[in-house]
Amino acid sequence: MYKQIVEFLRQSGVDFDEARADLKRWKSWGGKPIAVQAGLRKRERKAREAEQEPQPELADPDRQDR
């Protein structure tokens, strides 16, 4: 099954030598790719949550119902 997956990925254009070079580069940054990826996901999730939080209403100087 593994060989079939690898062959499918190769036919789909995945370059395993390039992927290995990326892995080596990520490791040189001082982290494991999975850990780095998990940290990025966590930051992205927090950013999305912050965007969805209700924003306080800003004072509108033209508002008439005071």
Biopython code that builds the backbone (N, CA, C, O; Angstrom):
import numpy as np
from Bio.PDB.StructureBuilder import StructureBuilder

atoms = [
    (1, "MET", "N", (0.833, -1.186, 0.000)),
    (1, "MET", "CA", (0.000, 0.000, 0.000)),
    (1, "MET", "C", (0.883, 1.257, 0.000)),
    (1, "MET", "O", (0.591, 2.218, -0.711)),
    (2, "TYR", "N", (1.961, 1.250, 0.796)),
    (2, "TYR", "CA", (2.867, 2.390, 0.866)),
    (2, "TYR", "C", (3.416, 2.732, -0.521)),
    (2, "TYR", "O", (3.439, 3.895, -0.925)),
    (3, "LYS", "N", (3.858, 1.699, -1.241)),
    (3, "LYS", "CA", (4.428, 1.920, -2.573)),
    (3, "LYS", "C", (3.398, 2.515, -3.521)),
    (3, "LYS", "O", (3.741, 3.333, -4.375)),
    (4, "GLN", "N", (2.145, 2.113, -3.380)),
    (4, "GLN", "CA", (1.081, 2.661, -4.218)),
    (4, "GLN", "C", (0.862, 4.144, -3.908)),
    (4, "GLN", "O", (0.648, 4.951, -4.813)),
    (5, "ILE", "N", (0.917, 4.486, -2.645)),
    (5, "ILE", "CA", (0.733, 5.890, -2.249)),
    (5, "ILE", "C", (1.891, 6.736, -2.775)),
    (5, "ILE", "O", (1.680, 7.818, -3.323)),
    (6, "VAL", "N", (3.117, 6.234, -2.606)),
    (6, "VAL", "CA", (4.290, 6.956, -3.094)),
    (6, "VAL", "C", (4.196, 7.148, -4.605)),
    (6, "VAL", "O", (4.467, 8.237, -5.112)),
    (7, "GLU", "N", (3.822, 6.120, -5.306)),
    (7, "GLU", "CA", (3.705, 6.217, -6.764)),
    (7, "GLU", "C", (2.612, 7.221, -7.155)),
    (7, "GLU", "O", (2.799, 8.010, -8.082)),
    (8, "PHE", "N", (1.497, 7.194, -6.467)),
    (8, "PHE", "CA", (0.419, 8.151, -6.734)),
    (8, "PHE", "C", (0.926, 9.586, -6.526)),
    (8, "PHE", "O", (0.675, 10.469, -7.346)),
    (9, "LEU", "N", (1.641, 9.801, -5.417)),
    (9, "LEU", "CA", (2.159, 11.142, -5.131)),
    (9, "LEU", "C", (3.164, 11.585, -6.188)),
    (9, "LEU", "O", (3.164, 12.742, -6.607)),
    (10, "ARG", "N", (4.008, 10.673, -6.612)),
    (10, "ARG", "CA", (4.983, 11.012, -7.670)),
    (10, "ARG", "C", (4.261, 11.397, -8.960)),
    (10, "ARG", "O", (4.625, 12.374, -9.614)),
    (11, "GLN", "N", (3.248, 10.630, -9.317)),
    (11, "GLN", "CA", (2.494, 10.934, -10.529)),
    (11, "GLN", "C", (1.724, 12.250, -10.402)),
    (11, "GLN", "O", (1.394, 12.890, -11.401)),
    (12, "SER", "N", (1.446, 12.638, -9.165)),
    (12, "SER", "CA", (0.736, 13.892, -8.915)),
    (12, "SER", "C", (1.684, 15.087, -8.859)),
    (12, "SER", "O", (1.253, 16.226, -8.682)),
    (13, "GLY", "N", (2.983, 14.813, -9.010)),
    (13, "GLY", "CA", (3.949, 15.899, -9.066)),
    (13, "GLY", "C", (4.729, 16.154, -7.796)),
    (13, "GLY", "O", (5.473, 17.133, -7.721)),
    (14, "VAL", "N", (4.581, 15.296, -6.787)),
    (14, "VAL", "CA", (5.343, 15.479, -5.555)),
    (14, "VAL", "C", (6.808, 15.121, -5.813)),
    (14, "VAL", "O", (7.112, 14.056, -6.351)),
    (15, "ASP", "N", (7.702, 16.018, -5.424)),
    (15, "ASP", "CA", (9.135, 15.796, -5.569)),
    (15, "ASP", "C", (9.680, 15.441, -4.189)),
    (15, "ASP", "O", (9.805, 16.310, -3.326)),
    (16, "PHE", "N", (10.002, 14.177, -3.982)),
    (16, "PHE", "CA", (10.437, 13.719, -2.667)),
    (16, "PHE", "C", (11.803, 14.275, -2.288)),
    (16, "PHE", "O", (12.064, 14.499, -1.106)),
    (17, "ASP", "N", (12.676, 14.502, -3.260)),
    (17, "ASP", "CA", (13.964, 15.116, -2.946)),
    (17, "ASP", "C", (13.753, 16.541, -2.429)),
    (17, "ASP", "O", (14.407, 16.968, -1.477)),
    (18, "GLU", "N", (12.851, 17.257, -3.052)),
    (18, "GLU", "CA", (12.523, 18.617, -2.606)),
    (18, "GLU", "C", (11.880, 18.584, -1.216)),
    (18, "GLU", "O", (12.168, 19.437, -0.377)),
    (19, "ALA", "N", (11.025, 17.616, -0.980)),
    (19, "ALA", "CA", (10.382, 17.488, 0.328)),
    (19, "ALA", "C", (11.410, 17.185, 1.413)),
    (19, "ALA", "O", (11.317, 17.715, 2.521)),
    (20, "ARG", "N", (12.379, 16.344, 1.105)),
    (20, "ARG", "CA", (13.432, 16.045, 2.082)),
    (20, "ARG", "C", (14.265, 17.292, 2.372)),
    (20, "ARG", "O", (14.653, 17.531, 3.516)),
    (21, "ALA", "N", (14.538, 18.086, 1.337)),
    (21, "ALA", "CA", (15.293, 19.327, 1.536)),
    (21, "ALA", "C", (14.503, 20.290, 2.421)),
    (21, "ALA", "O", (15.080, 20.955, 3.280)),
    (22, "ASP", "N", (13.184, 20.368, 2.216)),
    (22, "ASP", "CA", (12.343, 21.204, 3.065)),
    (22, "ASP", "C", (12.384, 20.723, 4.514)),
    (22, "ASP", "O", (12.473, 21.526, 5.443)),
    (23, "LEU", "N", (12.320, 19.421, 4.692)),
    (23, "LEU", "CA", (12.368, 18.846, 6.039)),
    (23, "LEU", "C", (13.681, 19.214, 6.732)),
    (23, "LEU", "O", (13.691, 19.595, 7.902)),
    (24, "LYS", "N", (14.768, 19.098, 6.008)),
    (24, "LYS", "CA", (16.080, 19.454, 6.564)),
    (24, "LYS", "C", (16.118, 20.943, 6.929)),
    (24, "LYS", "O", (16.656, 21.317, 7.971)),
    (25, "ARG", "N", (15.543, 21.787, 6.066)),
    (25, "ARG", "CA", (15.515, 23.227, 6.331)),
    (25, "ARG", "C", (14.700, 23.532, 7.576)),
    (25, "ARG", "O", (15.118, 24.342, 8.404)),
    (26, "TRP", "N", (13.540, 22.897, 7.725)),
    (26, "TRP", "CA", (12.698, 23.115, 8.908)),
    (26, "TRP", "C", (13.447, 22.700, 10.167)),
    (26, "TRP", "O", (13.400, 23.398, 11.180)),
    (27, "LYS", "N", (14.132, 21.575, 10.105)),
    (27, "LYS", "CA", (14.892, 21.103, 11.259)),
    (27, "LYS", "C", (15.999, 22.081, 11.622)),
    (27, "LYS", "O", (16.313, 22.255, 12.799)),
    (28, "SER", "N", (16.594, 22.723, 10.615)),
    (28, "SER", "CA", (17.676, 23.678, 10.877)),
    (28, "SER", "C", (17.157, 24.909, 11.617)),
    (28, "SER", "O", (17.942, 25.637, 12.225)),
    (29, "TRP", "N", (15.862, 25.146, 11.574)),
    (29, "TRP", "CA", (15.272, 26.281, 12.280)),
    (29, "TRP", "C", (15.061, 25.964, 13.752)),
    (29, "TRP", "O", (14.556, 26.794, 14.507)),
    (30, "GLY", "N", (15.447, 24.769, 14.153)),
    (30, "GLY", "CA", (15.419, 24.432, 15.565)),
    (30, "GLY", "C", (14.170, 23.715, 16.035)),
    (30, "GLY", "O", (13.923, 23.632, 17.238)),
    (31, "GLY", "N", (13.407, 23.216, 15.146)),
    (31, "GLY", "CA", (12.210, 22.513, 15.578)),
    (31, "GLY", "C", (11.884, 21.352, 14.675)),
    (31, "GLY", "O", (12.397, 21.230, 13.562)),
    (32, "LYS", "N", (11.037, 20.522, 15.174)),
    (32, "LYS", "CA", (10.543, 19.427, 14.359)),
    (32, "LYS", "C", (9.407, 19.987, 13.509)),
    (32, "LYS", "O", (8.595, 20.765, 14.010)),
    (33, "PRO", "N", (9.334, 19.610, 12.245)),
    (33, "PRO", "CA", (8.302, 20.163, 11.378)),
    (33, "PRO", "C", (6.893, 20.021, 11.954)),
    (33, "PRO", "O", (6.078, 20.934, 11.820)),
    (34, "ILE", "N", (6.603, 18.904, 12.584)),
    (34, "ILE", "CA", (5.264, 18.706, 13.130)),
    (34, "ILE", "C", (5.004, 19.700, 14.251)),
    (34, "ILE", "O", (3.915, 20.268, 14.337)),
    (35, "ALA", "N", (6.001, 19.916, 15.115)),
    (35, "ALA", "CA", (5.837, 20.863, 16.216)),
    (35, "ALA", "C", (5.693, 22.289, 15.692)),
    (35, "ALA", "O", (4.871, 23.056, 16.192)),
    (36, "VAL", "N", (6.487, 22.644, 14.692)),
    (36, "VAL", "CA", (6.389, 23.971, 14.098)),
    (36, "VAL", "C", (5.012, 24.144, 13.481)),
    (36, "VAL", "O", (4.372, 25.181, 13.660)),
    (37, "GLN", "N", (4.562, 23.144, 12.765)),
    (37, "GLN", "CA", (3.257, 23.189, 12.119)),
    (37, "GLN", "C", (2.149, 23.323, 13.165)),
    (37, "GLN", "O", (1.204, 24.086, 12.966)),
    (38, "ALA", "N", (2.254, 22.601, 14.258)),
    (38, "ALA", "CA", (1.246, 22.674, 15.314)),
    (38, "ALA", "C", (1.212, 24.075, 15.918)),
    (38, "ALA", "O", (0.138, 24.602, 16.207)),
    (39, "GLY", "N", (2.385, 24.677, 16.110)),
    (39, "GLY", "CA", (2.449, 26.036, 16.641)),
    (39, "GLY", "C", (1.817, 27.037, 15.702)),
    (39, "GLY", "O", (1.119, 27.953, 16.137)),
    (40, "LEU", "N", (2.062, 26.865, 14.406)),
    (40, "LEU", "CA", (1.446, 27.762, 13.427)),
    (40, "LEU", "C", (-0.071, 27.611, 13.427)),
    (40, "LEU", "O", (-0.796, 28.604, 13.358)),
    (41, "ARG", "N", (-0.549, 26.379, 13.504)),
    (41, "ARG", "CA", (-2.003, 26.156, 13.550)),
    (41, "ARG", "C", (-2.617, 26.818, 14.771)),
    (41, "ARG", "O", (-3.693, 27.410, 14.687)),
    (42, "LYS", "N", (-1.935, 26.718, 15.911)),
    (42, "LYS", "CA", (-2.445, 27.302, 17.147)),
    (42, "LYS", "C", (-2.555, 28.819, 17.002)),
    (42, "LYS", "O", (-3.558, 29.414, 17.395)),
    (43, "ARG", "N", (-1.513, 29.446, 16.431)),
    (43, "ARG", "CA", (-1.563, 30.898, 16.230)),
    (43, "ARG", "C", (-2.661, 31.291, 15.257)),
    (43, "ARG", "O", (-3.354, 32.285, 15.474)),
    (44, "GLU", "N", (-2.828, 30.519, 14.183)),
    (44, "GLU", "CA", (-3.886, 30.815, 13.211)),
    (44, "GLU", "C", (-5.261, 30.684, 13.861)),
    (44, "GLU", "O", (-6.145, 31.505, 13.617)),
    (45, "ARG", "N", (-5.443, 29.658, 14.686)),
    (45, "ARG", "CA", (-6.730, 29.455, 15.363)),
    (45, "ARG", "C", (-7.027, 30.623, 16.304)),
    (45, "ARG", "O", (-8.153, 31.120, 16.349)),
    (46, "LYS", "N", (-6.016, 31.056, 17.052)),
    (46, "LYS", "CA", (-6.215, 32.186, 17.969)),
    (46, "LYS", "C", (-6.552, 33.457, 17.197)),
    (46, "LYS", "O", (-7.396, 34.242, 17.630)),
    (47, "ALA", "N", (-5.903, 33.661, 16.070)),
    (47, "ALA", "CA", (-6.176, 34.846, 15.254)),
    (47, "ALA", "C", (-7.608, 34.813, 14.727)),
    (47, "ALA", "O", (-8.289, 35.838, 14.727)),
    (48, "ARG", "N", (-8.069, 33.651, 14.280)),
    (48, "ARG", "CA", (-9.458, 33.528, 13.799)),
    (48, "ARG", "C", (-10.446, 33.783, 14.927)),
    (48, "ARG", "O", (-11.457, 34.459, 14.737)),
    (49, "GLU", "N", (-10.149, 33.236, 16.107)),
    (49, "GLU", "CA", (-11.035, 33.441, 17.251)),
    (49, "GLU", "C", (-11.097, 34.914, 17.624)),
    (49, "GLU", "O", (-12.164, 35.426, 17.965)),
    (50, "ALA", "N", (-9.952, 35.601, 17.562)),
    (50, "ALA", "CA", (-9.919, 37.028, 17.893)),
    (50, "ALA", "C", (-10.743, 37.827, 16.893)),
    (50, "ALA", "O", (-11.395, 38.804, 17.262)),
    (51, "GLU", "N", (-10.716, 37.416, 15.636)),
    (51, "GLU", "CA", (-11.507, 38.110, 14.614)),
    (51, "GLU", "C", (-13.002, 37.917, 14.843)),
    (51, "GLU", "O", (-13.801, 38.789, 14.501)),
    (52, "GLN", "N", (-13.379, 36.794, 15.412)),
    (52, "GLN", "CA", (-14.797, 36.480, 15.594)),
    (52, "GLN", "C", (-15.363, 37.051, 16.888)),
    (52, "GLN", "O", (-16.581, 37.082, 17.063)),
    (53, "GLU", "N", (-14.496, 37.508, 17.804)),
    (53, "GLU", "CA", (-14.986, 38.067, 19.057)),
    (53, "GLU", "C", (-15.734, 39.356, 18.768)),
    (53, "GLU", "O", (-15.329, 40.129, 17.900)),
    (54, "PRO", "N", (-16.825, 39.592, 19.490)),
    (54, "PRO", "CA", (-17.550, 40.832, 19.274)),
    (54, "PRO", "C", (-16.658, 42.025, 19.618)),
    (54, "PRO", "O", (-15.984, 42.042, 20.648)),
    (55, "GLN", "N", (-16.671, 42.999, 18.747)),
    (55, "GLN", "CA", (-15.860, 44.194, 18.952)),
    (55, "GLN", "C", (-16.688, 45.227, 19.717)),
    (55, "GLN", "O", (-17.881, 45.382, 19.457)),
    (56, "PRO", "N", (-16.058, 45.935, 20.661)),
    (56, "PRO", "CA", (-16.806, 46.962, 21.383)),
    (56, "PRO", "C", (-17.220, 48.067, 20.421)),
    (56, "PRO", "O", (-16.490, 48.416, 19.494)),
    (57, "GLU", "N", (-18.403, 48.604, 20.664)),
    (57, "GLU", "CA", (-18.881, 49.672, 19.795)),
    (57, "GLU", "C", (-18.058, 50.923, 20.047)),
    (57, "GLU", "O", (-17.776, 51.289, 21.188)),
    (58, "LEU", "N", (-17.689, 51.553, 18.978)),
    (58, "LEU", "CA", (-16.941, 52.788, 19.101)),
    (58, "LEU", "C", (-17.923, 53.940, 19.257)),
    (58, "LEU", "O", (-19.021, 53.907, 18.701)),
    (59, "ALA", "N", (-17.533, 54.943, 20.002)),
    (59, "ALA", "CA", (-18.401, 56.111, 20.180)),
    (59, "ALA", "C", (-18.610, 56.779, 18.839)),
    (59, "ALA", "O", (-17.654, 57.061, 18.117)),
    (60, "ASP", "N", (-19.850, 57.028, 18.514)),
    (60, "ASP", "CA", (-20.206, 57.676, 17.256)),
    (60, "ASP", "C", (-20.633, 59.106, 17.577)),
    (60, "ASP", "O", (-21.698, 59.307, 18.162)),
    (61, "PRO", "N", (-19.825, 60.108, 17.206)),
    (61, "PRO", "CA", (-20.157, 61.483, 17.536)),
    (61, "PRO", "C", (-21.442, 61.975, 16.878)),
    (61, "PRO", "O", (-22.032, 62.953, 17.337)),
    (62, "ASP", "N", (-21.882, 61.318, 15.817)),
    (62, "ASP", "CA", (-23.100, 61.748, 15.133)),
    (62, "ASP", "C", (-24.336, 61.055, 15.646)),
    (62, "ASP", "O", (-25.434, 61.311, 15.151)),
    (63, "ARG", "N", (-24.188, 60.181, 16.629)),
    (63, "ARG", "CA", (-25.323, 59.417, 17.151)),
    (63, "ARG", "C", (-26.288, 60.350, 17.881)),
    (63, "ARG", "O", (-25.865, 61.185, 18.681)),
    (64, "GLN", "N", (-27.583, 60.205, 17.602)),
    (64, "GLN", "CA", (-28.593, 61.106, 18.120)),
    (64, "GLN", "C", (-29.345, 60.596, 19.342)),
    (64, "GLN", "O", (-30.066, 61.371, 19.971)),
    (65, "ASP", "N", (-29.207, 59.326, 19.702)),
    (65, "ASP", "CA", (-30.031, 58.739, 20.758)),
    (65, "ASP", "C", (-29.370, 58.822, 22.133)),
    (65, "ASP", "O", (-29.520, 57.888, 22.921)),
    (66, "ARG", "N", (-28.677, 59.851, 22.442)),
    (66, "ARG", "CA", (-28.022, 59.995, 23.750)),
    (66, "ARG", "C", (-28.925, 60.664, 24.727)),
    (66, "ARG", "O", (-28.544, 60.870, 25.879)),
]
sb = StructureBuilder()
sb.init_structure("model")
sb.init_model(0)
sb.init_chain("A")
sb.init_seg("    ")
for serial, (resi, resn, name, xyz) in enumerate(atoms, 1):
    if name == "N":
        sb.init_residue(resn, " ", resi, " ")
    sb.init_atom(name, np.array(xyz, "f"), 0.0, 1.0, " ", f" {name:<3s}", serial, name[0])
structure = sb.get_structure()
